[in-house]
Amino acid sequence: MINERTFAHNFSGFWRSALPNLEAVLRTLNLGYERLQTPLKTKSEPSRRDLISEVGFRLAALGDKPPIEENLSVAFDEATRFLSSETSSNASTDGIRLTAPELSEVTSIAQRITELCRSVGGKDVTFFPEFRGLGMLEKCQGDIRVDDTIIEIKYVDRSFRSTDFRQALTYATLANLGGDNGIDRIILYNPLRGTYVDTTLEELIFSSSGRSVEEFEFEFLSVLDGSGVSR
């Protein structure tokens, strides 16, 4: 069994076959990004950025209640446990509490994520939406789902990458194949830069391959069943 991050990063044979023009589409999307906020001024160390991002995200997930001080403590504890369990994480999770500037950054991240969710305009906002496993792919959780939209948060000082879209596409396709209410829209959002890209599933797949969503889903099923393109 593999997780969705491994699938998005390592199965390049499948992705090249299914979406041969994804890199070109990505360049266009990155050039046409939308800006929601001004870039966030940060003084945090790079080694702490994963931790700060994770605490901010979990603070947004907790919402406005209970009081912010209690939420910060809960979010910090949840983030450190999560990052400690992630073998691929380079975050500093040595138990050192957040400094005052880091706390300010965390609060700003939470506020920015909340603002983005409101701007999407949906009714049902779900943090950590769950998706059923399929074939060799184990069940997994995304970042945020708002009605028929999947939102992935990337707190990085770079443009969006093809692997970011691959991961979001994996969640969307699992939802659509799993009999859940369908996902038709993907948003990648960067709270650090205050920017996002927004595309429909149909537009992304057709522009990247000339194929329909259904044709992509068929190839997706084939590789996860072990009968399609290998790594």
DOPA-937248 format. One record per residue (C-alpha): residue in three letters; z, x, y. Coordinates in pm, 1 decimal, always signed. Layout:
ATOM resn pz px py
ATOM ALA Z X Y
...
This chain:
ATOM resn pz px py
ATOM MET +0.0 +0.0 +0.0
ATOM ILE -70.9 +113.2 +356.2
ATOM ASN +37.4 -6.3 +699.0
ATOM GLU -189.3 -120.8 +979.5
ATOM ARG -157.2 +203.6 +1177.0
ATOM THR -276.6 +408.4 +880.4
ATOM PHE -565.9 +167.5 +833.4
ATOM ALA -664.1 +187.9 +1201.7
ATOM HIS -641.4 +567.1 +1220.4
ATOM ASN -756.0 +693.9 +881.7
ATOM PHE -1023.1 +464.1 +737.2
ATOM SER -1297.9 +601.5 +958.3
ATOM GLY -1568.8 +532.8 +700.2
ATOM PHE -1502.6 +162.5 +713.2
ATOM TRP -1475.4 +148.3 +1091.1
ATOM ARG -1796.3 +346.8 +1147.0
ATOM SER -1979.5 +114.8 +910.3
ATOM ALA -1830.9 -209.1 +1044.9
ATOM LEU -1836.7 -122.3 +1417.6
ATOM PRO -2085.9 +162.4 +1469.7
ATOM ASN -2103.9 +118.6 +1849.0
ATOM LEU -1732.4 +76.5 +1917.2
ATOM GLU -1701.1 +403.0 +2112.2
ATOM ALA -1977.9 +299.5 +2352.5
ATOM VAL -1821.5 -42.8 +2400.1
ATOM LEU -1484.6 +122.8 +2459.3
ATOM ARG -1625.7 +340.6 +2736.9
ATOM THR -1759.6 +30.4 +2910.9
ATOM LEU -1429.2 -153.6 +2876.5
ATOM ASN -1230.8 +143.9 +3006.6
ATOM LEU -1458.1 +167.2 +3310.7
ATOM GLY -1418.6 -205.4 +3376.6
ATOM TYR -1042.2 -230.7 +3335.3
ATOM GLU -838.1 -483.5 +3532.1
ATOM ARG -539.5 -379.8 +3742.8
ATOM LEU -227.4 -594.8 +3736.4
ATOM GLN +17.5 -354.7 +3903.0
ATOM THR +14.5 -21.9 +4083.6
ATOM PRO +83.1 +284.1 +3865.0
ATOM LEU +449.1 +321.2 +3776.0
ATOM LYS +617.1 +625.7 +3929.4
ATOM THR +815.0 +796.9 +3658.0
ATOM LYS +1024.6 +1112.5 +3634.0
ATOM SER +1103.9 +1082.7 +3265.1
ATOM GLU +1044.9 +1369.9 +3024.8
ATOM PRO +747.3 +1328.6 +2787.9
ATOM SER +982.8 +1365.9 +2490.9
ATOM ARG +1169.8 +1054.6 +2607.2
ATOM ARG +864.9 +840.7 +2689.1
ATOM ASP +840.1 +674.2 +2347.6
ATOM LEU +1206.8 +579.4 +2365.5
ATOM ILE +1180.1 +447.1 +2721.0
ATOM SER +870.2 +246.9 +2632.0
ATOM GLU +1031.0 +96.9 +2323.1
ATOM VAL +1351.2 +2.2 +2507.1
ATOM GLY +1148.5 -158.0 +2787.2
ATOM PHE +939.9 -356.7 +2540.8
ATOM ARG +1245.9 -480.3 +2354.5
ATOM LEU +1416.6 -567.9 +2681.2
ATOM ALA +1118.0 -786.4 +2769.9
ATOM ALA +1139.3 -949.3 +2426.3
ATOM LEU +1505.2 -1041.5 +2485.7
ATOM GLY +1418.3 -1231.5 +2803.7
ATOM ASP +1655.9 -1319.0 +3086.9
ATOM LYS +1960.9 -1414.6 +2880.5
ATOM PRO +2224.2 -1288.3 +2804.4
ATOM PRO +2302.8 -1070.9 +3111.6
ATOM ILE +2076.1 -770.8 +3170.7
ATOM GLU +2353.4 -515.5 +3095.4
ATOM GLU +2411.7 -659.3 +2749.7
ATOM ASN +2038.1 -683.6 +2684.8
ATOM LEU +1992.3 -317.7 +2778.4
ATOM SER +2247.7 -210.4 +2522.4
ATOM VAL +2091.6 -426.2 +2251.9
ATOM ALA +1740.3 -306.1 +2339.0
ATOM PHE +1849.4 +60.4 +2331.1
ATOM ASP +2014.4 +24.7 +1990.7
ATOM GLU +1714.1 -159.9 +1846.1
ATOM ALA +1470.9 +96.3 +1986.4
ATOM THR +1658.2 +398.1 +1852.5
ATOM ARG +1684.3 +242.8 +1506.2
ATOM PHE +1314.0 +162.0 +1504.6
ATOM LEU +1200.3 +503.1 +1627.3
ATOM SER +1431.1 +682.4 +1385.7
ATOM SER +1260.6 +496.6 +1100.7
ATOM GLU +913.1 +593.5 +1220.3
ATOM THR +817.7 +924.8 +1064.7
ATOM SER +521.0 +957.6 +1302.9
ATOM SER +733.3 +921.7 +1615.7
ATOM ASN +808.1 +1223.7 +1835.0
ATOM ALA +1063.0 +1033.5 +2042.6
ATOM SER +1394.9 +1189.9 +2128.9
ATOM THR +1645.3 +961.2 +1953.0
ATOM ASP +1946.1 +1190.0 +1946.2
ATOM GLY +2180.5 +920.1 +2075.7
ATOM ILE +2170.9 +1033.9 +2438.8
ATOM ARG +2200.2 +723.5 +2653.5
ATOM LEU +1945.5 +647.1 +2922.2
ATOM THR +1989.9 +809.1 +3261.7
ATOM ALA +1981.8 +605.2 +3583.0
ATOM PRO +1611.9 +688.9 +3651.6
ATOM GLU +1527.0 +605.3 +3290.9
ATOM LEU +1708.7 +272.8 +3317.5
ATOM SER +1505.4 +191.7 +3627.1
ATOM GLU +1185.7 +275.3 +3439.6
ATOM VAL +1290.2 +61.3 +3143.3
ATOM THR +1360.1 -237.0 +3369.4
ATOM SER +1022.9 -194.9 +3540.3
ATOM ILE +843.5 -188.2 +3203.8
ATOM ALA +1015.0 -511.0 +3097.0
ATOM GLN +927.0 -680.7 +3424.1
ATOM ARG +564.3 -569.5 +3401.2
ATOM ILE +526.3 -694.5 +3043.2
ATOM THR +681.0 -1028.2 +3142.0
ATOM GLU +438.0 -1054.7 +3433.8
ATOM LEU +142.0 -986.7 +3206.4
ATOM CYS +251.7 -1254.5 +2958.0
ATOM ARG +277.0 -1506.9 +3240.9
ATOM SER -65.9 -1411.9 +3372.0
ATOM VAL -225.5 -1485.9 +3033.8
ATOM GLY -135.3 -1849.0 +3089.1
ATOM GLY -44.9 -1952.1 +2734.4
ATOM LYS +245.3 -2169.7 +2629.1
ATOM ASP +378.5 -1992.7 +2319.9
ATOM VAL +478.8 -1629.9 +2374.5
ATOM THR +585.1 -1452.5 +2055.0
ATOM PHE +711.1 -1094.7 +2044.6
ATOM PHE +669.1 -912.3 +1713.1
ATOM PRO +426.5 -1171.0 +1564.5
ATOM GLU +406.6 -1134.0 +1187.7
ATOM PHE +85.4 -1110.3 +986.7
ATOM ARG +50.1 -1143.5 +612.2
ATOM GLY -64.7 -850.9 +403.6
ATOM LEU -403.7 -845.5 +237.7
ATOM GLY -511.9 -632.0 -57.8
ATOM MET -386.4 -277.1 -3.8
ATOM LEU -266.9 -360.9 +349.1
ATOM GLU +99.8 -456.7 +369.4
ATOM LYS +237.3 -725.1 +598.4
ATOM CYS +286.0 -610.8 +955.2
ATOM GLN +395.3 -700.6 +1307.7
ATOM GLY +200.3 -686.0 +1630.0
ATOM ASP +343.0 -650.8 +1980.3
ATOM ILE +287.9 -989.4 +2145.8
ATOM ARG +97.0 -1306.0 +2069.5
ATOM VAL +30.2 -1570.0 +2334.6
ATOM ASP -139.9 -1870.7 +2175.5
ATOM ASP -478.8 -1738.6 +2054.5
ATOM THR -439.6 -1397.0 +2223.0
ATOM ILE -303.0 -1075.0 +2073.3
ATOM ILE -158.3 -828.0 +2326.2
ATOM GLU -101.3 -464.8 +2236.2
ATOM ILE +113.5 -246.5 +2463.3
ATOM LYS +17.5 +120.4 +2510.0
ATOM TYR +256.5 +308.2 +2739.7
ATOM VAL +45.8 +622.8 +2775.3
ATOM ASP -109.4 +836.7 +3047.3
ATOM ARG -461.1 +800.8 +2908.8
ATOM SER -742.3 +551.2 +2868.3
ATOM PHE -748.0 +315.3 +2572.6
ATOM ARG -883.1 +454.9 +2244.7
ATOM SER -1086.3 +309.7 +1962.0
ATOM THR -781.5 +322.7 +1734.2
ATOM ASP -601.7 +90.0 +1977.7
ATOM PHE -878.0 -166.7 +1931.7
ATOM ARG -887.4 -110.0 +1557.0
ATOM GLN -518.2 -192.7 +1531.1
ATOM ALA -551.5 -505.7 +1743.9
ATOM LEU -858.6 -611.8 +1542.8
ATOM THR -658.6 -568.1 +1223.6
ATOM TYR -390.9 -809.6 +1346.3
ATOM ALA -648.4 -1061.7 +1465.4
ATOM THR -844.8 -1052.2 +1141.1
ATOM LEU -532.9 -1081.5 +926.2
ATOM ALA -432.0 -1388.5 +1127.1
ATOM ASN -775.4 -1547.2 +1097.2
ATOM LEU -806.4 -1476.7 +724.6
ATOM GLY -447.0 -1575.3 +651.9
ATOM GLY -492.3 -1938.3 +746.7
ATOM ASP -284.6 -1913.6 +1065.0
ATOM ASN -400.2 -2048.6 +1398.8
ATOM GLY -684.9 -1820.4 +1492.2
ATOM ILE -681.1 -1526.9 +1733.7
ATOM ASP -988.4 -1522.1 +1956.8
ATOM ARG -886.0 -1279.8 +2231.9
ATOM ILE -754.5 -923.2 +2252.0
ATOM ILE -575.2 -763.3 +2547.2
ATOM LEU -472.4 -397.2 +2559.9
ATOM TYR -218.5 -338.0 +2835.2
ATOM ASN -73.4 -17.6 +2980.0
ATOM PRO +247.0 -77.1 +3182.0
ATOM LEU +249.5 +286.1 +3297.4
ATOM ARG -87.0 +255.6 +3470.9
ATOM GLY -55.9 -119.2 +3533.8
ATOM THR -399.9 -177.8 +3381.6
ATOM TYR -545.9 -382.0 +3097.4
ATOM VAL -871.9 -461.4 +2923.9
ATOM ASP -948.7 -811.3 +2803.2
ATOM THR -1216.2 -915.3 +2553.5
ATOM THR -1284.8 -1186.0 +2300.0
ATOM LEU -1304.6 -1107.9 +1930.8
ATOM GLU -1662.4 -1232.9 +1920.7
ATOM GLU -1772.8 -1016.6 +2214.7
ATOM LEU -1603.8 -703.6 +2080.9
ATOM ILE -1746.3 -732.1 +1729.2
ATOM PHE -2098.5 -833.5 +1835.4
ATOM SER -2122.5 -561.1 +2102.7
ATOM SER -1994.6 -300.6 +1856.4
ATOM SER -2210.3 -398.2 +1560.2
ATOM GLY -2453.7 -681.5 +1633.5
ATOM ARG -2270.0 -883.8 +1371.5
ATOM SER -2074.4 -1205.3 +1373.4
ATOM VAL -1699.1 -1231.7 +1332.2
ATOM GLU -1755.4 -1376.2 +984.0
ATOM GLU -1967.0 -1077.6 +877.6
ATOM PHE -1699.1 -837.8 +1002.7
ATOM GLU -1432.8 -1033.5 +814.6
ATOM PHE -1634.5 -1006.4 +492.1
ATOM GLU -1651.6 -625.9 +520.8
ATOM PHE -1282.6 -616.0 +615.4
ATOM LEU -1197.0 -808.8 +298.2
ATOM SER -1416.7 -584.4 +87.0
ATOM VAL -1254.4 -257.6 +192.1
ATOM LEU -901.1 -389.7 +151.5
ATOM ASP -984.8 -517.4 -195.8
ATOM GLY -1104.4 -169.4 -283.6
ATOM SER -1465.9 -272.8 -330.4
ATOM GLY -1599.1 -173.5 +11.5
ATOM VAL -1629.2 +139.4 +222.4
ATOM SER -1376.0 +410.7 +147.1
ATOM ARG -1207.9 +652.1 +383.9
